[in-house]
Amino acid sequence: MFGVTGWKNAGKTTLVEQLVAEFVRRGWTVNTIKHAHHGVDVDQPGRDSFRHRAAGATEVAVVGGHRYAIMREQEEPTLAEVLARLAPADLILIEGFKREPHPKIEVRSGDDEAGAPPMAPQDPSIVAIAADQPPADQRLPWFRRDDITGIADFIAGQRQR
């Protein structure tokens, strides 16, 4: 399990997408978890499954030929609860969940939230930085945001610990 964290517009989703492709290319199975700070609805008004939920169903499963989704009405689950529901995989990449203590790489860009301070000095679970420029504080390993192979090698090395 390895996290990707950073402020809004830092490039977290792009990095996760590229890391998934790299690890799949290496033959790994990869699951992802994306935390959203807003309401999430994968359903569409008017669809049968939406109507089931609107009628009061607590959990609705939509099953198709190659994929299924389960929507559950409840308060936001913990990361541990979500992890418990995932199938086994070689790697789980987690985007967000800033306050959870799993190992993470902090993504930084010039487009981060204006004036947002680096997260790493306050978060001991951040074990590396991905940024366009070397960070002023050189205590953690640094990777360019586009060094997908280097970042993937680093994550793979963390798994060995």
C-alpha positions, -999 to +999 in steps of 0.1 A: +000+000+000+015+034-010-001+068-011+001+098-034-007+131-016-005+168-023-025+199-026-052+205-053-038+206-089-004+192-079-007+163-104-017+135-080-042+118-104-018+120-133+009+104-113-014+077-100-026+070-136+010+067-148+021+046-119-008+022-124+002+018-161+039+013-152+032-014-125+007-032-148+034-032-175+057-049-149+031-076-144+017-064-111-019-063-101-029-028-089-059-015-070-065+022-064-084+042-038-094+078-045-105+100-017-129+128-026-138+157-003-172+161-020-201+139-025-195+110-049-223+095-070-214+070-097-251+066-105-272+087-128-307+100-121-334+080-139-314+048-141-329+018-124-301+016-098-306+053-090-343+046-085-335+017-062-314+040-040-340+068-041-366+043-029-344+036+002-321+007-006-290+009+016-267-009-008-272-014-046-250-035-068-249-028-106-235-058-124-224-058-161-205-082-183-170-071-172-175-048-142-197-042-112-201-014-087-216-014-053-230+018-039-236+020-002-255+047+017-235+054+049-212+079+065-177+081+050-159+048+057-124+047+071-095+038+049-093+004+067-129-003+059-123+004+022-091-017+022-110-046+037-134-047+008-108-047-020-096-078-037-060-088-031-034-071-052+003-066-055+000-029-048-028-005-037-022+031-047-041+056-025-048+091-038-056+114-009-063+103+026-036+129+037-041+122+074-037+084+073-003+070+083+006+049+053+038+057+033+032+084+008+049+105-019+041+142-019+034+157-053+042+194-057+038+217-086+038+254-094+000+251-097-006+239-062-031+259-040-017+294-037+008+296-008+002+260+003+031+249+024+049+217+018+032+188+036+063+166+043+077+186+073+045+180+092+038+144+080+064+117+089+046+092+066+057+112+036+088+093+024+096+111-009+088+142-029+078+143-066+082+179-079+095+198-110+123+214-090+143+199-061+128+209-027+147+233-005+147+207+022+168+178+008+161+153+037+138+131+016+144+114-018+133+137-047+120+127-081+109+147-110+071+144-114+076+127-148+102+102-136+076+074-135+102+046-137+122+061-108+092+066-086+079+031-094+113+016-085+113+036-053+078+023-044+087-013-053+118-009-030+096+003-002+075-029-005+106-050+001+110-034+036 
